[in-house]
Amino acid sequence: MYLDSAKKTEIFGTYGKSNTDTGSAESQVALFSYRISHLTEHMKRNRKDHTTERALVKLVGKRRALLRYLKDRDINRYRAIVKSLGLRK
């Protein structure tokens, strides 16, 4: 499995406040980014998988909404997460 509990703990530990910090916007954006990269690779191999394509589009929208929330609330946290994940914003 591509996303097990150990990988989630690693992502939350790196981008959140602690290993169990699953609710902060930074940790959620990092988790969404990891899932988006995995689904993007899947879509490159399976062009006709429309269900995964729809899930990918919804996930990108969720990440965009969280980034917009961060940008409105705390611009420094927003800039830090965009820089650390290497997002184009």
All heavy atoms as an XYZ file, in Angstrom:
729
protein
N       0.843     -1.182      0.000
C       0.000      0.000      0.000
C       0.883      1.238      0.000
O       1.895      1.303      0.693
C      -0.908     -0.044      1.218
C      -1.953      0.994      1.235
S      -3.113      0.650      2.561
C      -4.127      2.059      2.411
N       0.498      2.221     -0.774
C       1.341      3.396     -0.934
C       1.281      4.347      0.259
O       2.218      5.111      0.495
C       0.967      4.146     -2.222
C      -0.221      5.069     -2.101
C      -0.028      6.434     -1.930
C      -1.522      4.607     -2.162
C      -1.098      7.292     -1.821
C      -2.587      5.448     -2.055
C      -2.374      6.796     -1.896
O      -3.429      7.641     -1.783
N       0.201      4.322      1.023
C       0.052      5.260      2.138
C      -0.371      4.481      3.379
O      -1.545      4.293      3.645
C      -0.997      6.328      1.796
C      -1.161      7.461      2.785
C       0.136      8.238      2.932
C      -2.258      8.392      2.350
N       0.611      4.041      4.147
C       0.305      3.326      5.383
C       0.431      4.284      6.562
O       0.750      5.461      6.389
C       1.214      2.111      5.543
C       2.685      2.468      5.473
O       2.991      3.621      5.119
O       3.513      1.602      5.774
N       0.171      3.797      7.750
C       0.166      4.669      8.925
C       1.559      5.218      9.231
O       1.688      6.338      9.736
C      -0.391      3.927     10.129
O       0.417      2.808     10.433
N       2.611      4.461      8.912
C       3.964      4.955      9.157
C       4.278      6.155      8.259
O       4.897      7.129      8.706
C       4.974      3.842      8.919
N       3.838      6.091      7.011
C       4.073      7.204      6.083
C       3.273      8.434      6.515
O       3.767      9.559      6.453
C       3.686      6.774      4.664
C       3.983      7.811      3.624
C       5.468      8.068      3.517
C       5.747      9.103      2.454
N       7.158      9.486      2.430
N       2.033      8.222      6.966
C       1.233      9.346      7.452
C       1.891     10.002      8.662
O       1.967     11.229      8.755
C      -0.177      8.876      7.835
C      -1.094      8.656      6.691
C      -2.471      8.306      7.212
C      -3.435      8.008      6.112
N      -4.769      7.683      6.610
N       2.386      9.182      9.596
C       3.057      9.710     10.784
C       4.288     10.505     10.388
O       4.561     11.562     10.962
C       3.441      8.555     11.722
O       2.278      7.798     12.023
C       4.041      9.081     13.009
N       5.009     10.034      9.397
C       6.190     10.756      8.915
C       5.808     12.099      8.315
O       6.435     13.124      8.599
C       6.910      9.906      7.875
C       8.099     10.584      7.234
C       8.654      9.775      6.078
O       8.452      8.548      6.045
O       9.278     10.392      5.200
N       4.759     12.126      7.511
C       4.303     13.383      6.894
C       3.826     14.357      7.965
O       4.181     15.544      7.947
C       3.192     13.099      5.865
C       3.770     12.382      4.652
C       2.512     14.397      5.428
C       2.720     11.885      3.673
N       3.027     13.869      8.916
C       2.526     14.751      9.973
C       3.654     15.241     10.866
O       3.629     16.374     11.334
C       1.454     14.044     10.805
C       0.197     13.739     10.046
C      -0.509     12.578     10.284
C      -0.292     14.607      9.085
C      -1.669     12.286      9.597
C      -1.449     14.327      8.386
C      -2.145     13.160      8.637
N       4.652     14.424     11.108
C       5.783     14.834     11.921
C       6.636     15.885     11.235
O       7.166     16.795     11.870
N       6.765     15.767      9.915
C       7.588     16.710      9.158
C       6.911     18.067      9.008
O       7.528     19.108      9.210
C       7.896     16.140      7.759
O       8.501     14.861      7.904
C       8.834     17.058      6.995
N       5.636     18.063      8.645
C       4.954     19.318      8.317
C       4.029     19.825      9.406
O       3.662     20.992      9.397
C       4.157     19.148      7.016
C       5.059     18.864      5.840
C       5.198     17.583      5.333
C       5.795     19.881      5.250
C       6.022     17.315      4.263
C       6.631     19.629      4.183
C       6.739     18.337      3.686
O       7.567     18.084      2.639
N       3.619     18.976     10.348
C       2.738     19.407     11.428
C       3.531     19.792     12.659
O       4.761     19.880     12.648
N       2.823     19.992     13.745
C       3.486     20.360     14.993
C       4.039     19.136     15.713
O       5.003     19.228     16.448
C       2.490     21.088     15.884
C       2.024     22.398     15.304
C       1.020     23.088     16.202
C       0.545     24.374     15.596
N      -0.706     24.240     14.881
N       3.394     17.968     15.489
C       3.855     16.715     16.089
C       3.421     15.560     15.193
O       2.780     15.777     14.163
C       3.268     16.542     17.490
O       1.879     16.320     17.409
N       3.757     14.339     15.591
C       3.384     13.173     14.795
C       1.878     12.926     14.786
O       1.358     12.300     13.866
C       4.090     11.924     15.317
C       5.563     11.960     15.030
O       6.031     12.766     14.228
N       6.310     11.090     15.674
N       1.196     13.408     15.797
C      -0.246     13.190     15.884
C      -1.043     14.413     15.458
O      -2.259     14.441     15.617
C      -0.637     12.812     17.317
O      -0.241     13.867     18.211
C       0.019     11.515     17.740
N      -0.383     15.419     14.901
C      -1.047     16.649     14.472
C      -1.665     16.434     13.089
O      -1.066     16.740     12.063
C      -0.045     17.799     14.437
C      -0.683     19.098     13.989
O      -1.891     19.253     14.187
O       0.035     19.950     13.447
N      -2.877     15.892     13.083
C      -3.528     15.605     11.814
C      -4.460     16.716     11.364
O      -4.946     16.685     10.240
C      -4.352     14.304     11.918
O      -5.327     14.469     12.942
C      -3.456     13.138     12.259
N      -4.703     17.696     12.204
C      -5.707     18.702     11.901
C      -5.183     20.002     11.360
O      -5.947     20.790     10.799
N      -3.888     20.275     11.501
C      -3.385     21.563     11.026
C      -3.428     21.619      9.507
O      -3.324     20.606      8.808
C      -1.957     21.801     11.514
O      -1.070     20.939     10.850
N      -3.592     22.817      9.000
C      -3.710     22.991      7.549
C      -2.432     22.555      6.837
O      -2.492     21.972      5.755
C      -4.029     24.446      7.239
N      -1.272     22.805      7.446
C      -0.008     22.434      6.812
C       0.113     20.926      6.635
O       0.520     20.444      5.580
C       1.190     22.945      7.627
C       1.361     24.438      7.631
C       0.666     25.089      8.806
O      -0.218     24.447      9.413
O       0.991     26.242      9.102
N      -0.253     20.180      7.681
C      -0.133     18.725      7.583
C      -1.143     18.154      6.585
O      -0.832     17.218      5.851
C      -0.308     18.084      8.954
O      -1.566     18.389      9.497
N      -2.330     18.731      6.517
C      -3.318     18.267      5.549
C      -2.895     18.573      4.124
O      -3.044     17.737      3.227
C      -4.681     18.901      5.836
C      -5.333     18.367      7.084
C      -6.706     18.953      7.294
O      -7.409     19.268      6.342
N      -7.089     19.109      8.556
N      -2.316     19.755      3.899
C      -1.825     20.112      2.565
C      -0.700     19.169      2.157
O      -0.642     18.723      1.005
C      -1.367     21.591      2.528
C      -0.583     21.896      1.270
C      -2.561     22.513      2.642
N       0.180     18.838      3.084
C       1.276     17.920      2.779
C       0.748     16.530      2.434
O       1.222     15.892      1.483
C       2.237     17.843      3.958
N      -0.244     16.054      3.186
C      -0.830     14.747      2.902
C      -1.541     14.749      1.549
O      -1.383     13.822      0.754
C      -1.808     14.349      4.009
C      -2.457     12.977      3.869
C      -1.395     11.886      3.967
C      -3.504     12.787      4.941
N      -2.295     15.800      1.267
C      -2.968     15.907     -0.030
C      -1.952     15.944     -1.156
O      -2.163     15.335     -2.208
C      -3.852     17.147     -0.084
C      -5.105     17.068      0.753
C      -5.819     18.202      1.061
C      -5.571     15.857      1.235
C      -6.973     18.145      1.813
C      -6.736     15.777      1.996
C      -7.429     16.930      2.280
N      -0.843     16.652     -0.959
C       0.179     16.737     -2.004
C       0.795     15.370     -2.277
O       1.058     15.024     -3.437
C       1.273     17.722     -1.602
O       0.742     19.013     -1.494
N       1.011     14.590     -1.237
C       1.556     13.245     -1.417
C       0.571     12.379     -2.201
O       0.954     11.669     -3.142
C       1.857     12.616     -0.052
C       2.436     11.237     -0.142
C       3.774     11.047     -0.465
C       1.643     10.116      0.077
C       4.310      9.777     -0.558
C       2.170      8.842     -0.010
C       3.503      8.680     -0.329
O       4.028      7.419     -0.432
N      -0.701     12.457     -1.843
C      -1.718     11.673     -2.537
C      -1.883     12.140     -3.979
O      -2.075     11.324     -4.890
C      -3.050     11.765     -1.799
C      -3.030     11.035     -0.469
C      -4.291     11.230      0.328
N      -5.461     10.735     -0.396
C      -6.714     11.028     -0.056
N      -6.955     11.791      0.995
N      -7.725     10.548     -0.742
N      -1.807     13.442     -4.212
C      -1.929     13.987     -5.567
C      -0.789     13.490     -6.446
O      -1.005     13.109     -7.601
C      -1.991     15.528     -5.536
C      -3.352     15.978     -5.011
C      -1.717     16.134     -6.901
C      -3.445     17.445     -4.687
N       0.422     13.468     -5.914
C       1.554     12.992     -6.721
C       1.397     11.513     -7.053
O       1.715     11.081     -8.167
C       2.871     13.251     -5.999
O       2.955     12.480     -4.824
N       0.884     10.726     -6.110
C       0.663      9.304     -6.377
C      -0.416      9.108     -7.445
O      -0.252      8.306     -8.365
C       0.263      8.582     -5.085
C       0.048      7.123     -5.281
N      -1.191      6.618     -5.548
C       0.897      6.077     -5.291
C      -1.107      5.302     -5.703
N       0.156      4.954     -5.543
N      -1.517      9.833     -7.333
C      -2.594      9.691     -8.305
C      -2.187     10.217     -9.679
O      -2.633      9.693    -10.705
C      -3.849     10.416     -7.819
C      -4.565      9.779     -6.632
C      -5.763     10.623     -6.213
C      -5.004      8.370     -6.954
N      -1.328     11.223     -9.717
C      -0.840     11.740    -10.997
C      -0.029     10.686    -11.720
O      -0.179     10.498    -12.940
C      -0.003     13.004    -10.767
O      -0.807     13.974    -10.091
C       0.470     13.595    -12.079
N       0.819      9.975    -10.993
C       1.590      8.890    -11.606
C       0.664      7.781    -12.100
O       0.894      7.204    -13.164
C       2.614      8.328    -10.615
C       3.718      9.301    -10.278
C       4.485      9.744    -11.511
O       4.809      8.894    -12.361
O       4.739     10.952    -11.629
N      -0.380      7.490    -11.342
C      -1.348      6.477    -11.759
C      -2.049      6.908    -13.046
O      -2.261      6.090    -13.951
C      -2.368      6.246    -10.645
C      -3.497      5.339    -11.032
N      -3.373      3.972    -11.029
C      -4.753      5.607    -11.460
C      -4.512      3.429    -11.434
N      -5.372      4.408    -11.690
N      -2.405      8.179    -13.132
C      -3.114      8.671    -14.317
C      -2.216      8.677    -15.554
O      -2.709      8.545    -16.674
C      -3.674     10.079    -14.070
C      -4.851     10.115    -13.136
S      -6.231      9.075    -13.632
C      -6.653      9.776    -15.211
N      -0.909      8.826    -15.373
C      -0.005      8.757    -16.524
C       0.006      7.361    -17.128
O       0.161      7.212    -18.340
C       1.412      9.154    -16.099
C       1.567     10.632    -15.836
C       2.968     10.951    -15.391
C       3.109     12.425    -15.052
N       4.443     12.756    -14.527
N      -0.160      6.351    -16.286
C      -0.162      4.969    -16.764
C      -1.542      4.520    -17.238
O      -1.649      3.670    -18.112
C       0.316      4.024    -15.658
C       1.762      4.191    -15.292
C       2.210      3.116    -14.318
N       1.352      3.002    -13.143
C       1.498      3.689    -12.010
N       2.481      4.558    -11.897
N       0.685      3.503    -10.990
N      -2.607      5.071    -16.641
C      -3.980      4.633    -16.916
C      -4.820      5.831    -17.354
O      -5.558      6.402    -16.557
C      -4.589      3.983    -15.666
C      -3.758      2.846    -15.157
O      -3.660      1.815    -15.799
N      -3.132      3.042    -14.008
N      -4.709      6.186    -18.600
C      -5.373      7.383    -19.119
C      -6.899      7.328    -19.022
O      -7.553      8.347    -18.857
C      -4.999      7.589    -20.582
C      -3.572      8.001    -20.760
C      -3.561      9.425    -21.188
N      -2.199      9.868    -21.440
C      -1.719     10.963    -20.910
N      -2.456     11.689    -20.109
N      -0.496     11.360    -21.196
N      -7.477      6.161    -19.144
C      -8.935      6.056    -19.226
C      -9.612      5.813    -17.879
O     -10.806      5.524    -17.832
C      -9.312      4.927    -20.186
C      -8.876      5.214    -21.608
C      -9.329      4.140    -22.549
C      -8.907      4.476    -23.968
N      -9.413      3.480    -24.915
N      -8.902      5.945    -16.796
C      -9.456      5.736    -15.465
C     -10.146      7.022    -15.009
O      -9.566      7.873    -14.344
C      -8.340      5.325    -14.504
C      -8.866      4.879    -13.158
O     -10.094      4.967    -12.949
O      -8.066      4.445    -12.326
N     -11.400      7.157    -15.360
C     -12.120      8.409    -15.093
C     -12.476      8.577    -13.626
O     -12.578      9.709    -13.134
C     -13.384      8.474    -15.952
C     -13.084      8.455    -17.416
N     -12.414      9.472    -18.056
C     -13.330      7.519    -18.355
C     -12.273      9.176    -19.322
N     -12.814      7.986    -19.546
N     -12.650      7.494    -12.907
C     -12.963      7.587    -11.486
C     -11.784      8.176    -10.712
O     -11.962      9.056     -9.856
C     -13.314      6.197    -10.929
O     -14.359      5.645    -11.715
C     -13.754      6.280     -9.490
N     -10.589      7.714    -11.022
C      -9.404      8.261    -10.369
C      -9.172      9.704    -10.788
O      -8.743     10.529     -9.979
C      -8.173      7.404    -10.706
O      -8.432      6.066    -10.294
C      -6.944      7.912    -10.000
N      -9.477     10.019    -12.031
C      -9.319     11.395    -12.501
C     -10.238     12.340    -11.722
O      -9.828     13.432    -11.316
C      -9.629     11.466    -13.986
C      -9.423     12.841    -14.585
C      -9.731     12.887    -16.070
O     -10.269     11.896    -16.610
O      -9.446     13.926    -16.677
N     -11.458     11.889    -11.475
C     -12.398     12.707    -10.706
C     -11.919     12.883     -9.269
O     -11.982     13.981     -8.705
C     -13.781     12.053    -10.719
C     -14.822     12.854     -9.978
C     -16.194     12.228    -10.170
N     -17.215     13.064     -9.580
C     -17.667     12.914     -8.330
N     -17.194     11.960     -7.557
N     -18.608     13.719     -7.863
N     -11.409     11.803     -8.678
C     -10.889     11.887     -7.315
C      -9.690     12.828     -7.251
O      -9.541     13.589     -6.286
C     -10.494     10.503     -6.823
N      -8.858     12.801     -8.276
C      -7.692     13.682     -8.329
C      -8.109     15.146     -8.410
O      -7.568     15.999     -7.697
C      -6.820     13.309     -9.524
C      -5.583     14.142     -9.786
C      -4.619     14.051     -8.609
C      -4.897     13.684    -11.060
N      -9.099     15.435     -9.227
C      -9.578     16.817     -9.362
C     -10.181     17.305     -8.044
O      -9.956     18.457     -7.626
C     -10.592     16.924    -10.522
C     -11.294     18.260    -10.521
C      -9.892     16.701    -11.851
N     -10.937     16.446     -7.367
C     -11.520     16.834     -6.080
C     -10.435     17.081     -5.032
O     -10.534     18.007     -4.221
C     -12.480     15.754     -5.598
C     -13.770     15.693     -6.391
C     -14.702     14.667     -5.835
C     -15.352     15.249     -4.611
N     -16.577     14.561     -4.205
N      -9.387     16.257     -5.058
C      -8.293     16.400     -4.098
C      -7.523     17.696     -4.333
O      -7.135     18.387     -3.382
C      -7.367     15.192     -4.208
C      -6.508     14.832     -3.025
C      -7.357     14.634     -1.780
C      -5.742     13.569     -3.319
N      -7.313     18.031     -5.594
C      -6.639     19.292     -5.921
C      -7.478     20.472     -5.437
O      -6.949     21.463     -4.910
C      -6.357     19.386     -7.437
C      -5.907     20.774     -7.832
C      -5.309     18.364     -7.836
N      -8.791     20.379     -5.570
C      -9.679     21.442     -5.089
C      -9.627     21.591     -3.580
O      -9.643     22.718     -3.052
N      -9.565     20.468     -2.862
C      -9.451     20.528     -1.403
C      -8.146     21.190     -0.988
O      -8.119     22.006     -0.066
C      -9.508     19.129     -0.806
C     -10.868     18.513     -0.749
C     -10.763     17.157     -0.073
C     -12.075     16.472      0.053
N     -11.969     15.192      0.771
N      -7.055     20.812     -1.668
C      -5.757     21.404     -1.335
C      -5.766     22.894     -1.633
O      -5.265     23.705     -0.845
C      -4.639     20.711     -2.111
C      -3.263     21.259     -1.739
C      -2.161     20.556     -2.440
N      -2.139     20.893     -3.862
C      -1.236     20.437     -4.711
N      -0.296     19.611     -4.307
N      -1.278     20.773     -5.977
N      -6.377     23.284     -2.744
C      -6.441     24.696     -3.098
C      -7.229     25.477     -2.061
O      -6.851     26.600     -1.684
C      -7.076     24.854     -4.474
C      -7.075     26.298     -4.945
C      -7.745     26.490     -6.283
N      -7.208     25.590     -7.281
C      -7.957     24.980     -8.201
N      -9.264     25.160     -8.218
N      -7.402     24.193     -9.091
N      -8.321     24.907     -1.562
C      -9.134     25.580     -0.548
C      -8.346     25.757      0.743
O      -8.405     26.817      1.388
C     -10.409     24.794     -0.301
N      -7.601     24.730      1.153
C      -6.787     24.846      2.369
C      -5.682     25.882      2.199
O      -5.374     26.641      3.130
C      -6.176     23.499      2.725
C      -7.059     22.563      3.528
C      -6.401     21.203      3.660
C      -7.349     23.129      4.887
N      -5.083     25.925      1.016
C      -4.037     26.928      0.776
C      -4.623     28.335      0.776
O      -3.993     29.267      1.283
C      -3.317     26.645     -0.540
C      -2.362     25.458     -0.515
C      -1.866     25.145     -1.915
C      -1.200     25.724      0.413
N      -5.823     28.487      0.236
C      -6.478     29.797      0.262
C      -6.783     30.211      1.700
O      -6.597     31.364      2.084
C      -7.765     29.739     -0.555
C      -8.398     31.097     -0.760
C      -9.650     31.050     -1.623
N      -9.519     30.190     -2.788
C     -10.322     29.145     -3.038
N     -11.303     28.838     -2.215
N     -10.157     28.417     -4.117
N      -7.222     29.255      2.522
C      -7.481     29.513      3.937
C      -6.206     29.976      4.632
O      -6.212     30.959      5.376
C      -8.024     28.248      4.601
C      -8.081     28.319      6.107
C      -9.139     28.935      6.747
C      -7.069     27.772      6.892
C      -9.200     28.999      8.124
C      -7.116     27.835      8.273
C      -8.186     28.453      8.875
O      -8.225     28.523     10.244
N      -5.108     29.262      4.388
C      -3.838     29.644      5.010
C      -3.385     31.020      4.548
O      -2.876     31.813      5.342
C      -2.753     28.620      4.663
C      -2.479     27.544      5.678
C      -1.398     26.619      5.164
C      -2.105     28.097      7.019
N      -3.556     31.297      3.272
C      -3.128     32.589      2.735
C      -3.910     33.738      3.368
O      -3.350     34.795      3.665
C      -3.315     32.601      1.218
C      -2.722     33.802      0.533
C      -2.857     33.660     -0.974
C      -2.233     34.828     -1.672
N      -2.373     34.729     -3.130
N      -5.204     33.530      3.588
C      -6.039     34.565      4.195
C      -5.739     34.756      5.674
O      -5.776     35.874      6.177
C      -7.519     34.231      4.028
C      -7.974     34.331      2.589
O      -7.257     34.961      1.779
O      -9.044     33.766      2.267
N      -5.438     33.663      6.391
C      -5.258     33.736      7.837
C      -3.832     34.104      8.251
O      -3.638     34.944      9.120
C      -5.617     32.391      8.488
C      -7.033     31.943      8.295
C      -8.017     32.884      8.989
N      -9.363     32.363      8.994
C     -10.273     32.594      8.055
N      -9.977     33.330      7.025
N     -11.478     32.082      8.154
N      -2.831     33.440      7.652
C      -1.444     33.652      8.075
C      -0.530     33.471      6.864
O      -0.215     32.351      6.478
C      -1.074     32.666      9.177
C       0.238     32.997      9.850
O       0.914     33.927      9.388
O       0.576     32.323     10.840
N      -0.112     34.582      6.287
C       0.660     34.547      5.047
C       2.033     33.905      5.246
O       2.561     33.262      4.339
C       0.787     35.961      4.434
C       1.332     35.914      2.996
C       1.667     36.842      5.298
C       0.356     35.391      1.997
N       2.607     34.007      6.448
C       3.921     33.414      6.685
C       3.850     31.883      6.687
O       4.739     31.221      6.133
C       4.507     33.909      8.004
C       4.810     35.391      7.950
O       5.163     35.918      6.892
N       4.653     36.072      9.065
N       2.822     31.328      7.305
C       2.635     29.873      7.281
C       2.381     29.398      5.856
O       2.875     28.346      5.446
C       1.466     29.467      8.176
C       1.776     29.579      9.653
C       0.575     29.357     10.541
N      -0.162     28.132     10.248
C      -1.397     27.904     10.678
N      -2.030     28.802     11.408
N      -2.004     26.773     10.395
N       1.615     30.170      5.100
C       1.336     29.836      3.702
C       2.619     29.790      2.880
O       2.867     28.832      2.143
C       0.360     30.866      3.122
C       0.200     30.797      1.626
C      -0.614     29.833      1.048
C       0.850     31.699      0.792
C      -0.767     29.769     -0.322
C       0.702     31.640     -0.573
C      -0.107     30.669     -1.123
O      -0.247     30.597     -2.487
N       3.421     30.820      3.007
C       4.682     30.870      2.245
C       5.624     29.737      2.634
O       6.311     29.174      1.784
C       5.365     32.216      2.458
C       4.651     33.354      1.777
C       5.339     34.668      2.002
N       4.625     35.741      1.343
C       4.628     36.988      1.746
N       5.316     37.340      2.828
N       3.951     37.905      1.090
N       5.643     29.382      3.918
C       6.521     28.309      4.380
C       6.108     26.959      3.796
O       6.961     26.186      3.340
C       6.523     28.256      5.904
N       4.817     26.660      3.797
C       4.378     25.361      3.299
C       4.515     25.276      1.781
O       4.884     24.229      1.239
C       2.932     25.022      3.761
C       2.606     23.551      3.510
C       1.909     25.884      3.088
C       3.353     22.586      4.340
N       4.258     26.362      1.074
C       4.423     26.357     -0.382
C       5.890     26.157     -0.750
O       6.218     25.393     -1.665
C       3.863     27.666     -0.992
C       4.296     27.835     -2.426
C       2.350     27.676     -0.903
N       6.775     26.795     -0.010
C       8.204     26.658     -0.283
C       8.704     25.245      0.055
O       9.451     24.665     -0.707
C       8.992     27.691      0.521
C      10.452     27.706      0.212
C      11.169     28.803      0.963
C      12.643     28.797      0.619
N      13.350     29.844      1.326
N       8.268     24.707      1.183
C       8.762     23.392      1.592
C       8.241     22.272      0.694
O       8.923     21.273      0.476
C       8.407     23.107      3.043
O       7.016     23.010      3.186
N       7.023     22.431      0.150
C       6.465     21.408     -0.737
C       6.823     21.644     -2.200
O       6.621     20.766     -3.032
C       4.932     21.352     -0.585
C       4.412     20.798      0.720
C       2.899     20.925      0.777
C       4.825     19.351      0.890
N       7.301     22.835     -2.512
C       7.677     23.140     -3.884
C       6.473     23.323     -4.800
O       6.517     22.940     -5.961
N       5.406     23.924     -4.273
C       4.215     24.160     -5.066
C       4.361     25.431     -5.883
O       5.082     26.353     -5.490
C       2.984     24.274     -4.160
C       2.677     23.051     -3.301
C       1.504     23.350     -2.395
C       2.387     21.853     -4.165
N       3.672     25.492     -6.995
C       3.724     26.682     -7.851
C       2.615     27.632     -7.443
O       1.493     27.506     -7.885
C       3.513     26.301     -9.316
C       4.552     25.401     -9.872
C       4.276     25.109    -11.321
N       2.934     24.514    -11.424
C       2.260     24.429    -12.561
N       2.783     24.860    -13.665
N       1.056     23.869    -12.596
N       2.895     28.568     -6.610
C       1.908     29.565     -6.206
C       2.543     30.918     -6.183
O       3.627     31.142     -5.822
C       1.339     29.260     -4.818
C       0.317     28.169     -4.835
C      -0.958     28.666     -5.396
C      -2.016     27.607     -5.406
N      -3.280     28.018     -5.807
